[in-house]
């Protein structure tokens, strides 16, 4: 007998008659109150959102970078020297 592969898939945790994906989709559609994201997934996404918000806040509070300066002469000489 072969071992079953470990999975975090919710489909394997639900026992339905045929075990086919189509049947699982139908069951999930019929029973939305029984299907919920795992606590681990929710915690992970919450943490990702917090990190994303923190990075955005840091970006917005940082001083602007002089990307497009008024003097293009200095930029042209830099490019010529790198050829």
GIGI-V490148 format. One record per run of one state. SS is the DSSP state (H for helix, E for strand, L for the rest). FROM is the first residue (numbers start at 0). LEN is the number of residues. If there is no record, write none. Layout:
# GIGI-V490148
ss=<SS;SS>
from=<FROM;FROM>
len=<LEN;LEN>
This chain:
# GIGI-V490148
ss=<L;H;L;H;L;H;L;H;L>
from=<0;9;13;20;30;38;61;72;81>
len=<9;4;7;10;8;23;11;9;2>
